């Protein structure tokens, strides 16, 4: 059985809802799943086969920098050879923060298992299905 960690930060609950859908998709595909709220501390990803990171767009379309970014940065070094996926919600703009985040992940040598998923505000049915597919891709 593969082990998947879903590490997320959510201010309004939209990205948290997406994280739950990602976890559902991974569980349905047979994975053991751990949901982890990013709080600035290090998360041990060594025992995981796949890791999903979720963070909404903040400020000028960037990752939340006091709790999520430090958790993500600390985990990056342990992600070589693992399946990684990114997701998050936004309320303005066009998803630039996700494109920037994707470029950063690829530059760090991470292997993205599938397309990133973004949702404008609360995830709709399409975003829910995409989040479940993202989870399944990590399982």
C-alpha positions in Angstrom: 0.0 0.0 0.0 1.4 3.4 -0.9 1.5 6.2 1.6 0.4 9.7 0.6 0.7 12.9 2.6 -1.6 15.8 1.9 0.0 18.9 3.3 -2.0 22.1 3.1 -2.7 25.6 4.5 -6.1 27.2 4.3 -7.4 30.6 5.4 -11.0 30.4 4.3 -11.6 26.7 4.1 -11.5 26.5 0.3 -8.0 24.9 0.1 -8.9 22.7 3.1 -12.0 21.4 1.1 -9.7 20.7 -1.8 -7.2 18.8 0.5 -10.1 16.6 1.7 -11.0 15.7 -1.9 -7.4 14.9 -2.7 -7.3 12.6 0.3 -10.5 10.9 -0.8 -9.1 10.3 -4.2 -5.9 8.8 -2.8 -7.8 6.6 -0.4 -10.2 5.4 -3.2 -7.1 4.4 -5.2 -5.9 2.3 -2.2 -3.4 4.6 -0.5 -2.9 5.2 3.2 -3.4 9.0 3.6 -2.3 11.5 6.2 -3.8 15.0 6.2 -1.3 17.5 7.6 -1.9 21.2 8.3 1.2 23.3 7.4 2.1 25.3 10.5 5.7 26.3 9.7 7.2 23.2 11.2 9.0 20.4 9.4 7.0 17.5 8.1 8.7 14.1 7.6 8.0 13.0 4.1 10.7 10.3 4.0 8.2 7.4 4.4 5.7 8.8 1.8 5.4 7.6 -1.8 3.5 10.7 -2.8 3.0 14.2 -1.4 0.3 16.7 -2.3 0.8 20.3 -1.3 -2.1 22.8 -1.1 -1.9 26.5 -0.6 -4.1 29.4 -1.7 -2.9 32.4 -3.6 -2.0 35.2 -1.1 -1.1 38.8 -1.5 0.3 39.5 -5.0 -0.3 35.9 -6.1 2.2 34.1 -3.9 2.3 31.3 -1.4 1.4 32.0 2.3 4.8 32.9 3.7 4.7 32.5 7.5 3.4 28.9 7.9 3.0 27.2 4.5 6.2 28.3 2.7 8.6 27.2 5.5 6.9 23.8 5.7 7.1 23.4 1.9 10.8 24.6 1.7 11.8 22.2 4.5 10.1 19.3 2.8 11.5 19.9 -0.6 14.9 18.3 0.1 13.2 15.0 0.9 11.0 14.8 -2.2 13.5 13.5 -4.7 12.1 10.5 -6.6 8.6 10.9 -5.0 5.4 11.7 -6.8 4.4 15.3 -6.0 1.3 17.3 -6.8 0.2 20.9 -6.2 -3.2 22.4 -5.6 -4.9 25.5 -4.2 -7.6 28.1 -4.5 -7.6 31.8 -5.5 -10.0 34.7 -5.4 -8.4 37.0 -8.0 -5.9 37.0 -10.8 -5.5 34.1 -13.2 -3.5 31.5 -11.3 -0.1 33.1 -11.7 1.0 31.9 -8.2 0.5 28.3 -9.3 2.5 28.7 -12.5 5.3 30.3 -10.4 5.1 27.5 -7.8 5.1 24.8 -10.5 8.3 26.4 -12.0 9.9 26.5 -8.6 9.0 22.8 -8.0 10.5 21.7 -11.4 13.6 23.8 -10.8 14.1 22.0 -7.5 14.0 18.7 -9.4 10.6 17.6 -8.1 8.5 15.2 -10.2 5.0 16.5 -10.7 2.7 13.4 -11.0 -0.1 15.3 -12.7 -1.4 18.7 -13.7 -1.9 21.1 -10.8 -5.4 21.9 -9.7 -6.7 25.4 -9.0 -10.2 26.5 -7.9 -11.6 30.0 -8.0 -13.0 30.4 -4.4 -14.8 27.2 -3.2 -14.1 24.1 -5.3 -17.0 23.3 -7.7 -17.8 19.9 -9.1 -15.1 20.1 -11.7 -12.5 21.1 -9.2 -13.7 18.3 -6.8 -13.2 15.7 -9.5 -9.8 17.1 -10.5 -8.7 17.0 -6.8 -9.8 13.4 -6.5 -7.9 12.5 -9.7 -4.8 14.3 -8.3 -5.0 12.2 -5.2 -5.4 9.0 -7.2 -2.3 10.0 -9.3 -0.3 10.0 -6.1 -1.5 6.6 -4.8 
